Amino acid sequence: MKINWGTAIVLVFIGFISFILFFVVRMNTDKKFEHDLVTEDYYKKELAFQQEINAEKNGNALKNNVVVKKNTEGLLVVFPKDKDFTEVSGIISLYRPSNKKLDFQIPIILQSSEIIVPKNQLIEGRWDISVNWQYKNTSYLFKESFTY
């Protein structure tokens, strides 16, 4: 049986389309390739965005802002030394852009001006940290991306 050039072109197109469809179906069904790029409560967070902007401005206006350092025990979050640590409250949120199952929050309860996020809670890769804290009824926000 002879295949003319028209039949060959149709067969090549069918093969190419099958190849592309195979990878589309595989990427959509395989859990290994699942990546979440936004948070679950995206719209709820958007409504409180102006408060977040104001808190971030307050944080940037500080002479000494929050500092995040990697050490042997984990991630060290250091609050400004000129603030009384007993009056600091809030939440530290760690967000993993590639996997929402790894996201977690830690309430800020200080015994000194620093808090440690244990290294067993962090895996290697990119993280976004958000330290939302209050001191004497003023909100402050510190955001940073880092690679652990």
JODAQUI-V497158 format. One line per field, one symbol per residue. ss: DSSP state (h for helix, s for strand, l for the rest). psi: psi as a letter, one per 40 degrees, with the letter a starting at -180 (. if undefined). A space follows every 50 residues. Layout:
# JODAQUI-V497158
ss: ???
psi: ???
This chain:
# JODAQUI-V497158
ss: llllhhhhhhhhhhhhhhhhhhhhhhhhhlhhhllllllllhhhhhhlhh hhhhhhhhhhhlllllsssssllsssssllllllhhhssssssssllllh hhlssssllllllssssshhhllllssssssssssllssssssssssl
psi: hhhidddddddddddddddddddddddddhddehhheiidfddddddfdd ddddddddddeidhiihhihadebhhhhihdeihdeehiahhhhhhdehe eeiiihihhheaeiihhieeehiiahihihhhiihfehiihhiiiih.
